[in-house]
Amino acid sequence: MTERLSLAEARSIAIAAAGFDRPRPAKPGLSHARAVIHRLGLIQLDFVNVLLPAHYQVLFSRLGPYHRRLLDHLVYRRREFTEQWAHEASIIPVSMWPLLRHRMAEHRARPWGFDRVMEEHADWVATVLDEVRARGPLEAASIEHPGVTASCFDHAWFRSVPRAVLEAYFGRGLLAIAHRHENMARFYDLAERVIPAEHLARQVDPAGARRELIRIAARALGIATIADLADYFRMFVRDARRPVAELAAAGEIIPVRVEGWREPAWLAAGAKPAKRLTAAALLSPFDPLIWFRPRIERLFGFEHRFEIFTPAEKRRWGVYVLPFLMGDRLVARVDLKSDRTARRLCVLASWKEDGIHVPVVAEALAAELRTLAAWLDLEKVTVARKGDFARQLAAAVRGAAPCAPNHPTALARAPENESSTPPPSVPPSCIRSPSASRRKDR
């Protein structure tokens, strides 16, 4: 008989699998950063700098204030990790390079249609690889454009044609990223000079590679539908069916039914609900816990949209919005911006979820914002008036919140079908009665 799990159990399993089942280390070091990446299997790269590049945020959510150079050191100095297309452009363990080789062989250059341009100018394209071979790691600005085609793209994120060629070679696995400049510019080198020989030479057939990628996804997600598992490494669901069946036959994933989910789910062998969830963390829009919108809606009943490319008049929440995880719930969201000139962390808008205990969440979120600001070397946090949580959050940031949590529950009342009894550690003064939770400050 298929095991049945409550939604609360599924949510606890997922949060624990994502690494939020333990307190942040007092002094985060290399071993902590390394463990996070291995636990997740990858960290998606994103260099939108409204707040700070997203891959640094993913580690901060789990480790708290750590030295950002730790991540750079692991990737570009020790080379225990490398960059490659995985979910999107991602940091991955170097041991995963062979698992992605079959995708490198099928890689299509970007922007779409650039493969044809490369074929039409094959002689010049070949000289780019020859230059890297002869000169060592090169950034795109070091490659002279011979004028065989337009030098720039109007609508591509990497803009120049030399960059597009380097990116195509990178996507095909001929080049790898040796290091990055302080301005984040990539330096490309031959893959054999970056990827250790033991991983570069290891051959994995495509079926075996897909099975291992699904295994990694299952471990990182804890509990997931087949669509969730496929999305983790941007695989088609049809390509995920066989490896899912093979892992199930081997007992590495277990079929389960989750309360309220229409689709069957898969539980990673050994994955369990956390004994206690004490996380209070802002999540990057590119965090693996929340990057797949159908899953976040199923697990948390939370509607999440990344609206940075949405026209301003059509945005509901803001430009760069981070959900706030507290315990086992997403309880609020804030639109953040780093004002580096004025050294301020700006909360441009703040919104709360229904059913939360407002003072408790406001105080916890204010504390996390102060911690984030200090980590970013910003001197203060400012809260704009926009959003239904702005007044309470601003008061908490000023230190005026009436109730400081001893890691209490964030909920004023539990949703239907779940216990409303708070954990024993919750100060009684921080718990609203159901009638109080309906007052207008919700």
Order of alpha helices (4+ residues) and beta strands (2+ residues): beta-alpha-alpha-beta-alpha-alpha-beta-beta-alpha-alpha-alpha-alpha-beta-beta-alpha-alpha-beta-alpha-alpha-beta-beta-beta-alpha-beta-beta-beta-alpha-beta-alpha
